[in-house]
């Protein structure tokens, strides 16, 4: 798959806002780790989009029910809507993976976060990694809903 140069203009703003909010209560979620987690989960969704059958996925849901732009502007509460959709049981309606596959994905992301933290760093809890990954997964779906695409290289 092509390399991700940057998230879409929409996802970049929402992602930075959300990571900034989480960094205050979760000191172990450094900017480097936050960017890595969001980027990997976002790209994982894009990978499924490209070839769902390769991963045993028959239906790739996309978030619906978001308000249409008004006067060319997206809803002011879009970040809250994305965060809400990424939490609780509602997430499973948007996730093409089963709970076992998702847990395996989160375990791999947690290891990467711990590797980035290094021996001097504070480890990010698995539930935090899971929440960030869910957020990024739904963030990609918001891009799809509104017709935004990330910048790719190669």
Backbone as JSON, one array per atom type, in Angstrom:
{
  "sequence": "XXXXXXXXXXXXXXXXXXXXXXXXXXXXXXXXXXXXXXXXXXXXXXXXXXXXXXXXXXXXXXXXXXXXXXXXXXXXXXXXXXXXXXXXXXXXXXXXXXXXXXXXXXXXXXXXXXXXXXXXXXXXXXXXXXXXXXXXXXXXXXXXXXXXXXXXXX",
  "N": [[0.85, -1.19, 0.0], [0.38, 2.26, -0.63], [2.32, 4.85, 0.95], [1.3, 6.74, 3.76], [1.25, 10.12, 3.73], [0.05, 12.25, 5.01], [-2.84, 12.69, 7.09], [-6.2, 13.34, 5.99], [-7.32, 16.76, 5.42], [-9.53, 17.15, 7.12], [-9.37, 14.95, 8.98], [-6.86, 15.43, 10.06], [-7.14, 17.8, 11.58], [-9.17, 17.04, 13.41], [-7.96, 14.8, 14.59], [-5.63, 15.88, 15.83], [-6.85, 17.61, 17.66], [-8.22, 15.75, 19.3], [-6.12, 14.11, 20.28], [-4.74, 16.03, 21.71], [-6.57, 16.59, 23.73], [-6.63, 14.11, 25.03], [-4.01, 13.84, 25.91], [-3.65, 15.38, 28.14], [-4.95, 14.11, 30.47], [-3.73, 11.63, 30.16], [-0.7, 11.09, 30.46], [1.22, 9.37, 29.41], [0.6, 9.12, 26.77], [2.19, 10.28, 24.44], [2.9, 12.82, 21.91], [4.25, 11.57, 19.74], [3.61, 8.85, 20.07], [0.81, 9.01, 19.96], [0.39, 9.94, 17.31], [1.46, 7.77, 15.89], [-0.29, 5.68, 16.64], [-2.84, 6.62, 15.76], [-2.3, 6.93, 13.02], [-1.65, 4.25, 12.23], [-4.03, 2.83, 12.8], [-5.84, 4.17, 11.17], [-4.73, 3.66, 8.63], [-5.01, 0.9, 8.67], [-7.76, 0.63, 8.36], [-7.97, 1.68, 5.78], [-6.57, -0.28, 4.4], [-8.27, -2.47, 4.63], [-10.37, -1.45, 3.13], [-9.3, -1.51, 0.58], [-9.0, -4.25, -0.08], [-11.16, -6.11, 1.05], [-11.94, -8.85, 1.1], [-9.57, -10.24, 1.34], [-9.06, -10.23, 4.01], [-11.11, -11.64, 5.04], [-13.44, -10.21, 5.21], [-16.71, -9.34, 4.56], [-18.49, -7.27, 4.56], [-18.04, -3.88, 4.67], [-18.64, -1.57, 6.79], [-19.65, 1.9, 6.9], [-19.71, 4.88, 8.69], [-22.8, 6.43, 9.2], [-25.46, 8.85, 9.08], [-24.36, 11.27, 9.79], [-24.49, 14.84, 9.94], [-25.2, 16.82, 7.05], [-22.94, 19.08, 5.39], [-23.28, 22.57, 6.09], [-23.62, 25.46, 4.3], [-21.14, 24.9, 3.23], [-19.66, 24.19, 5.44], [-18.56, 21.92, 7.89], [-20.22, 20.11, 10.57], [-20.0, 21.64, 13.8], [-19.78, 20.03, 16.01], [-18.52, 17.73, 15.22], [-16.2, 16.31, 16.05], [-17.01, 15.4, 18.58], [-19.08, 13.71, 17.79], [-17.69, 11.74, 16.34], [-16.04, 10.69, 18.34], [-18.0, 9.71, 20.1], [-19.2, 7.73, 18.48], [-17.12, 5.94, 18.4], [-17.03, 4.71, 20.79], [-18.13, 2.25, 23.18], [-20.76, -0.21, 22.6], [-21.74, 0.57, 20.15], [-19.62, 0.89, 18.44], [-19.05, -1.61, 17.33], [-20.85, -1.97, 15.29], [-19.72, -0.48, 13.34], [-17.28, -1.54, 12.87], [-15.48, -3.67, 10.86], [-14.17, -5.87, 11.65], [-14.08, -8.75, 13.79], [-14.48, -9.13, 17.4], [-12.27, -10.66, 18.39], [-10.31, -10.44, 16.36], [-10.0, -7.68, 16.39], [-9.02, -7.29, 19.01], [-6.54, -8.58, 18.75], [-5.32, -6.88, 16.9], [-5.21, -4.53, 18.45], [-3.5, -5.41, 20.47], [-1.1, -5.68, 19.03], [-0.74, -2.98, 18.32], [-0.4, -1.9, 20.86], [2.03, -3.04, 21.63], [3.71, -1.76, 19.77], [3.39, 0.88, 20.65], [4.57, 0.67, 23.18], [7.16, 0.05, 22.41], [7.85, 2.46, 21.19], [7.79, 4.12, 23.41], [9.98, 3.31, 24.8], [12.65, 2.38, 27.11], [12.82, 4.35, 29.03], [10.41, 5.5, 28.99], [6.91, 5.94, 29.88], [4.53, 3.42, 29.91], [1.78, 3.07, 27.67], [-1.5, 2.37, 28.49], [-3.37, -0.55, 27.58], [-6.14, -0.2, 27.23], [-6.27, 2.5, 26.62], [-4.87, 2.58, 24.21], [-6.64, 1.02, 22.71], [-8.91, 2.72, 22.7], [-7.92, 4.95, 21.27], [-7.33, 3.72, 18.83], [-9.89, 2.91, 18.02], [-11.09, 5.41, 17.73], [-9.54, 6.45, 15.56], [-10.25, 4.64, 13.58], [-12.97, 5.19, 13.18], [-12.66, 7.82, 12.48], [-11.52, 7.63, 9.93], [-13.75, 6.7, 8.63], [-15.44, 8.91, 8.81], [-14.08, 10.61, 7.11], [-14.55, 9.22, 4.7], [-17.33, 9.44, 4.56], [-17.69, 12.22, 4.2], [-16.2, 12.63, 1.95], [-13.42, 13.05, 1.97], [-9.9, 12.58, 1.52], [-6.76, 11.08, 2.44], [-3.34, 12.33, 2.12], [-1.2, 10.69, 0.0], [1.93, 9.06, -0.64], [4.19, 7.82, -3.13]],
  "CA": [[0.0, 0.0, 0.0], [1.12, 3.52, -0.65], [2.58, 5.4, 2.28], [0.49, 7.86, 4.19], [2.03, 11.34, 3.97], [-0.7, 12.96, 6.05], [-4.26, 12.44, 7.09], [-6.94, 14.36, 5.24], [-7.44, 18.01, 6.18], [-10.52, 16.95, 8.16], [-8.85, 14.05, 10.0], [-5.71, 16.05, 10.72], [-7.63, 18.73, 12.6], [-9.87, 16.3, 14.46], [-6.99, 13.95, 15.27], [-4.8, 16.7, 16.72], [-7.71, 18.06, 18.77], [-8.5, 14.63, 20.2], [-4.88, 13.72, 20.96], [-4.45, 17.09, 22.67], [-7.47, 16.38, 24.87], [-6.23, 12.89, 25.76], [-2.66, 13.98, 26.46], [-3.71, 15.99, 29.47], [-5.13, 13.12, 31.54], [-2.95, 10.41, 29.89], [0.64, 11.61, 30.19], [2.0, 8.4, 28.63], [0.23, 9.24, 25.36], [2.99, 11.37, 23.87], [2.54, 13.12, 20.52], [4.81, 10.55, 18.84], [2.81, 7.63, 20.2], [-0.53, 9.32, 19.46], [0.44, 9.97, 15.84], [1.67, 6.4, 15.41], [-1.52, 4.89, 16.83], [-3.88, 7.12, 14.85], [-1.9, 6.6, 11.66], [-1.75, 2.82, 11.96], [-5.43, 2.4, 12.77], [-6.42, 4.8, 9.98], [-4.25, 2.89, 7.48], [-5.61, -0.43, 8.73], [-9.08, 0.75, 7.73], [-7.75, 1.84, 4.34], [-6.14, -1.58, 3.89], [-9.49, -3.27, 4.47], [-11.13, -0.87, 2.01], [-8.67, -1.89, -0.67], [-9.22, -5.66, -0.38], [-11.82, -6.68, 2.23], [-11.97, -10.31, 1.06], [-8.27, -10.75, 1.79], [-9.1, -10.34, 5.47], [-12.33, -12.35, 5.39], [-14.48, -9.22, 5.48], [-17.7, -9.3, 3.49], [-19.2, -5.99, 4.62], [-17.22, -2.82, 5.26], [-19.57, -0.48, 7.12], [-19.18, 3.29, 7.0], [-20.58, 5.66, 9.56], [-23.88, 7.17, 8.54], [-26.21, 9.72, 9.97], [-23.71, 12.54, 10.1], [-25.19, 15.93, 9.26], [-24.61, 17.38, 5.83], [-22.34, 20.41, 5.6], [-24.15, 23.74, 5.9], [-22.84, 26.56, 3.73], [-19.78, 24.4, 3.02], [-18.99, 23.96, 6.72], [-18.91, 20.69, 8.6], [-20.8, 20.4, 11.89], [-19.04, 22.01, 14.84], [-19.65, 18.96, 16.99], [-18.09, 16.5, 14.52], [-15.28, 15.56, 16.9], [-17.82, 14.7, 19.6], [-19.82, 12.64, 17.12], [-16.75, 10.67, 16.02], [-15.65, 10.06, 19.61], [-19.15, 8.96, 20.6], [-19.36, 6.54, 17.64], [-16.01, 5.02, 18.62], [-17.12, 4.15, 22.15], [-19.21, 1.34, 23.53], [-21.22, -1.25, 21.67], [-21.99, 1.15, 18.84], [-18.44, 0.73, 17.6], [-19.04, -2.9, 16.62], [-21.63, -1.82, 14.06], [-18.86, 0.23, 12.39], [-16.02, -2.26, 12.73], [-15.61, -4.84, 10.0], [-13.48, -6.98, 12.3], [-14.7, -9.32, 14.98], [-13.78, -8.76, 18.63], [-10.98, -11.34, 18.49], [-9.37, -9.8, 15.44], [-9.74, -6.33, 16.89], [-8.14, -7.4, 20.17], [-5.2, -8.88, 18.24], [-4.82, -5.63, 16.32], [-4.89, -3.63, 19.57], [-2.31, -5.95, 21.13], [0.05, -5.28, 18.2], [-0.58, -1.53, 18.47], [0.12, -1.65, 22.2], [3.47, -3.36, 21.58], [4.38, -0.66, 19.06], [3.4, 2.05, 21.55], [5.57, 0.42, 24.21], [8.47, 0.18, 21.76], [8.1, 3.89, 21.01], [8.02, 4.73, 24.72], [11.35, 2.97, 25.21], [12.86, 1.98, 28.51], [12.63, 5.5, 29.92], [9.05, 6.01, 28.86], [5.79, 5.37, 30.61], [3.76, 2.62, 28.96], [0.38, 3.43, 27.44], [-2.38, 1.26, 28.84], [-4.05, -1.17, 26.44], [-7.46, 0.4, 27.01], [-6.05, 3.78, 25.96], [-4.54, 2.24, 22.82], [-7.89, 0.58, 22.1], [-9.75, 3.89, 22.47], [-7.33, 5.75, 20.19], [-7.51, 2.97, 17.58], [-11.3, 3.01, 17.64], [-11.28, 6.77, 17.25], [-8.95, 6.58, 14.23], [-11.05, 3.8, 12.69], [-14.18, 5.96, 12.87], [-12.19, 9.03, 11.81], [-11.42, 7.3, 8.49], [-15.11, 6.6, 8.11], [-15.95, 10.28, 8.65], [-13.49, 11.07, 5.85], [-15.29, 8.59, 3.6], [-18.67, 10.02, 4.53], [-17.62, 13.57, 3.68], [-15.44, 12.67, 0.69], [-12.04, 13.49, 2.17], [-8.88, 11.54, 1.37], [-5.44, 11.47, 2.95], [-2.3, 12.53, 1.14], [-0.37, 9.5, -0.11], [3.16, 9.15, -1.42], [4.61, 6.58, -3.8]],
  "C": [[0.89, 1.24, 0.0], [1.31, 4.04, 0.77], [1.7, 6.62, 2.54], [1.41, 9.04, 4.49], [1.37, 12.17, 5.06], [-2.16, 12.54, 5.97], [-4.94, 13.52, 6.26], [-6.98, 15.65, 6.07], [-8.45, 17.88, 7.34], [-9.95, 16.11, 9.31], [-7.66, 14.65, 10.75], [-6.17, 16.96, 11.86], [-8.29, 17.98, 13.75], [-8.91, 15.43, 15.26], [-6.12, 14.72, 16.25], [-5.62, 17.18, 17.92], [-7.93, 16.95, 19.78], [-7.25, 14.2, 20.96], [-4.49, 14.76, 22.0], [-5.31, 16.92, 23.92], [-7.05, 15.18, 25.7], [-4.89, 13.04, 26.46], [-2.68, 14.57, 27.87], [-3.92, 14.94, 30.56], [-4.27, 11.85, 31.36], [-1.54, 10.84, 29.48], [1.48, 10.67, 29.33], [1.69, 8.47, 27.14], [0.93, 10.47, 24.78], [2.53, 11.66, 22.45], [3.04, 12.06, 19.54], [3.97, 9.28, 18.88], [1.41, 7.87, 19.66], [-0.58, 9.31, 17.95], [0.6, 8.56, 15.28], [0.4, 5.57, 15.53], [-2.62, 5.32, 15.87], [-3.54, 6.72, 13.41], [-2.06, 5.13, 11.33], [-3.2, 2.34, 11.89], [-6.15, 2.96, 11.54], [-6.02, 4.0, 8.73], [-4.81, 1.47, 7.5], [-7.0, -0.42, 8.09], [-8.93, 0.87, 6.22], [-7.34, 0.53, 3.69], [-7.35, -2.49, 3.69], [-10.34, -2.75, 3.31], [-10.6, -1.4, 0.68], [-8.98, -3.33, -1.06], [-9.87, -6.36, 0.82], [-11.78, -8.21, 2.26], [-10.67, -10.93, 1.55], [-8.26, -10.98, 3.3], [-10.39, -11.01, 5.95], [-13.49, -11.43, 5.7], [-15.44, -9.18, 4.29], [-18.45, -7.97, 3.44], [-18.32, -4.98, 5.34], [-18.12, -1.63, 5.56], [-18.87, 0.88, 7.16], [-20.2, 4.05, 7.83], [-21.61, 6.41, 8.72], [-24.52, 8.11, 9.54], [-25.5, 10.99, 10.41], [-24.42, 13.66, 9.36], [-24.44, 16.4, 8.02], [-23.97, 18.72, 6.15], [-23.38, 21.5, 5.34], [-23.28, 24.89, 5.45], [-21.36, 26.16, 3.59], [-19.01, 24.11, 4.3], [-19.5, 22.68, 7.36], [-19.47, 21.03, 9.97], [-19.73, 20.68, 12.94], [-18.81, 20.9, 15.85], [-19.18, 17.64, 16.36], [-17.13, 15.68, 15.37], [-16.06, 14.77, 17.96], [-18.58, 13.53, 18.99], [-18.91, 11.45, 16.79], [-16.34, 9.93, 17.3], [-16.8, 9.2, 20.13], [-19.34, 7.66, 19.8], [-18.27, 5.49, 17.9], [-16.09, 4.32, 19.98], [-18.28, 3.16, 22.26], [-19.57, 0.35, 22.44], [-21.49, -0.72, 20.28], [-20.82, 1.0, 17.89], [-18.51, -0.54, 16.77], [-19.89, -2.87, 15.36], [-20.8, -1.15, 12.96], [-17.55, -0.5, 12.1], [-16.24, -3.52, 11.92], [-14.97, -6.07, 10.62], [-14.3, -7.5, 13.47], [-13.91, -8.92, 16.22], [-12.41, -9.42, 18.79], [-9.92, -10.73, 17.6], [-9.0, -8.4, 15.91], [-8.78, -6.38, 18.08], [-6.7, -7.73, 19.75], [-4.55, -7.64, 17.65], [-4.38, -4.67, 17.43], [-3.65, -4.11, 20.32], [-1.05, -5.56, 20.35], [0.31, -3.78, 18.32], [0.02, -1.19, 19.84], [1.62, -1.95, 22.26], [4.23, -2.24, 20.88], [4.45, 0.59, 19.93], [4.45, 1.87, 22.63], [6.97, 0.53, 23.64], [8.83, 1.65, 21.57], [8.4, 4.59, 22.33], [9.44, 4.46, 25.19], [11.46, 2.67, 26.68], [12.63, 3.12, 29.48], [11.19, 5.99, 29.93], [8.05, 5.31, 29.75], [4.92, 4.63, 29.6], [2.31, 3.08, 28.88], [-0.47, 2.19, 27.72], [-3.11, 0.74, 27.6], [-5.41, -0.55, 26.18], [-7.36, 1.78, 26.36], [-5.73, 3.55, 24.48], [-5.81, 1.83, 22.08], [-8.78, 1.79, 21.78], [-9.23, 4.76, 21.34], [-7.52, 5.04, 18.86], [-8.96, 3.03, 17.11], [-11.61, 4.39, 17.07], [-10.76, 6.92, 15.82], [-9.73, 5.78, 13.19], [-12.3, 4.58, 12.24], [-13.81, 7.26, 12.16], [-12.07, 8.79, 10.3], [-12.82, 7.23, 7.89], [-15.75, 7.98, 7.94], [-15.37, 10.89, 7.37], [-14.26, 10.51, 4.66], [-16.67, 9.21, 3.44], [-18.68, 11.39, 3.87], [-16.78, 13.72, 2.42], [-14.03, 13.19, 0.8], [-11.1, 12.3, 2.0], [-7.56, 12.02, 1.94], [-4.48, 11.73, 1.8], [-1.4, 11.31, 1.17], [0.88, 9.81, -0.91], [3.42, 7.81, -2.08], [3.51, 5.91, -4.44]]
}
